[in-house]
């Protein structure tokens, strides 16, 4: 993309390049939106929550249970 143009051919070439770049950006945006939608499908959200439960909540609950069991003994 030049600041000064010497012919209409140069202008047309730059316009074609800009048009193609815009089309590429549109398609990339569509793809990103579709990926975002699949991320928020209920099944994927549940699966993400399951990972959270397995990593954080289960050890937390087990620690509480064992702590209460030790205090009771």
MARMARKE-291960 format. One record per residue (C-alpha): residue number from 1; residue in three letters; x, y, z. Coordinates in nm, 2 decimals, padded with zeros to 4 digits, always signed. Layout:
N
{pos=NUM; code=Ala; x=X; y=Y; z=Z}
...
//
This chain:
73
{pos=1; code=Unk; x=+00.00; y=+00.00; z=+00.00}
{pos=2; code=Unk; x=+00.18; y=+00.30; z=-00.13}
{pos=3; code=Unk; x=+00.11; y=+00.66; z=-00.03}
{pos=4; code=Unk; x=+00.13; y=+00.79; z=-00.39}
{pos=5; code=Unk; x=+00.01; y=+00.61; z=-00.69}
{pos=6; code=Unk; x=+00.15; y=+00.65; z=-01.04}
{pos=7; code=Unk; x=-00.14; y=+00.48; z=-01.22}
{pos=8; code=Unk; x=-00.49; y=+00.35; z=-01.19}
{pos=9; code=Unk; x=-00.35; y=+00.00; z=-01.22}
{pos=10; code=Unk; x=-00.17; y=+00.04; z=-00.89}
{pos=11; code=Unk; x=-00.48; y=+00.17; z=-00.72}
{pos=12; code=Unk; x=-00.68; y=-00.12; z=-00.86}
{pos=13; code=Unk; x=-00.42; y=-00.37; z=-00.73}
{pos=14; code=Unk; x=-00.43; y=-00.22; z=-00.38}
{pos=15; code=Unk; x=-00.81; y=-00.22; z=-00.39}
{pos=16; code=Unk; x=-00.81; y=-00.59; z=-00.48}
{pos=17; code=Unk; x=-00.57; y=-00.67; z=-00.20}
{pos=18; code=Unk; x=-00.78; y=-00.48; z=+00.05}
{pos=19; code=Unk; x=-01.09; y=-00.65; z=-00.07}
{pos=20; code=Unk; x=-00.93; y=-00.99; z=-00.03}
{pos=21; code=Unk; x=-00.80; y=-00.90; z=+00.32}
{pos=22; code=Unk; x=-01.15; y=-00.79; z=+00.42}
{pos=23; code=Unk; x=-01.30; y=-01.12; z=+00.30}
{pos=24; code=Unk; x=-01.03; y=-01.32; z=+00.49}
{pos=25; code=Unk; x=-01.11; y=-01.12; z=+00.80}
{pos=26; code=Unk; x=-01.48; y=-01.19; z=+00.76}
{pos=27; code=Unk; x=-01.43; y=-01.56; z=+00.73}
{pos=28; code=Unk; x=-01.19; y=-01.56; z=+01.03}
{pos=29; code=Unk; x=-01.46; y=-01.38; z=+01.23}
{pos=30; code=Unk; x=-01.72; y=-01.63; z=+01.13}
{pos=31; code=Unk; x=-01.50; y=-01.92; z=+01.22}
{pos=32; code=Unk; x=-01.41; y=-01.76; z=+01.56}
{pos=33; code=Unk; x=-01.78; y=-01.70; z=+01.63}
{pos=34; code=Unk; x=-01.87; y=-02.06; z=+01.55}
{pos=35; code=Unk; x=-01.59; y=-02.18; z=+01.78}
{pos=36; code=Unk; x=-01.72; y=-01.96; z=+02.06}
{pos=37; code=Unk; x=-02.07; y=-02.10; z=+02.01}
{pos=38; code=Unk; x=-01.94; y=-02.46; z=+02.04}
{pos=39; code=Unk; x=-01.75; y=-02.37; z=+02.36}
{pos=40; code=Unk; x=-02.08; y=-02.25; z=+02.52}
{pos=41; code=Unk; x=-02.28; y=-02.56; z=+02.42}
{pos=42; code=Unk; x=-02.44; y=-02.71; z=+02.74}
{pos=43; code=Unk; x=-02.25; y=-03.03; z=+02.70}
{pos=44; code=Unk; x=-01.92; y=-02.85; z=+02.69}
{pos=45; code=Unk; x=-02.00; y=-02.63; z=+02.98}
{pos=46; code=Unk; x=-02.10; y=-02.94; z=+03.19}
{pos=47; code=Unk; x=-01.77; y=-03.11; z=+03.09}
{pos=48; code=Unk; x=-01.58; y=-02.80; z=+03.20}
{pos=49; code=Unk; x=-01.77; y=-02.80; z=+03.53}
{pos=50; code=Unk; x=-01.69; y=-03.17; z=+03.58}
{pos=51; code=Unk; x=-01.32; y=-03.09; z=+03.54}
{pos=52; code=Unk; x=-01.36; y=-02.82; z=+03.80}
{pos=53; code=Unk; x=-01.54; y=-03.05; z=+04.04}
{pos=54; code=Unk; x=-01.28; y=-03.32; z=+03.99}
{pos=55; code=Unk; x=-00.98; y=-03.09; z=+04.05}
{pos=56; code=Unk; x=-01.11; y=-02.86; z=+04.32}
{pos=57; code=Unk; x=-01.43; y=-02.97; z=+04.49}
{pos=58; code=Unk; x=-01.37; y=-03.34; z=+04.55}
{pos=59; code=Unk; x=-01.04; y=-03.29; z=+04.73}
{pos=60; code=Unk; x=-01.19; y=-03.01; z=+04.93}
{pos=61; code=Unk; x=-01.49; y=-03.22; z=+05.04}
{pos=62; code=Unk; x=-01.26; y=-03.52; z=+05.12}
{pos=63; code=Unk; x=-01.03; y=-03.30; z=+05.34}
{pos=64; code=Unk; x=-01.34; y=-03.17; z=+05.53}
{pos=65; code=Unk; x=-01.47; y=-03.53; z=+05.58}
{pos=66; code=Unk; x=-01.14; y=-03.66; z=+05.70}
{pos=67; code=Unk; x=-01.08; y=-03.36; z=+05.92}
{pos=68; code=Unk; x=-01.42; y=-03.42; z=+06.09}
{pos=69; code=Unk; x=-01.34; y=-03.79; z=+06.12}
{pos=70; code=Unk; x=-01.01; y=-03.71; z=+06.30}
{pos=71; code=Unk; x=-01.18; y=-03.47; z=+06.54}
{pos=72; code=Unk; x=-01.45; y=-03.73; z=+06.62}
{pos=73; code=Unk; x=-01.18; y=-03.99; z=+06.72}
//
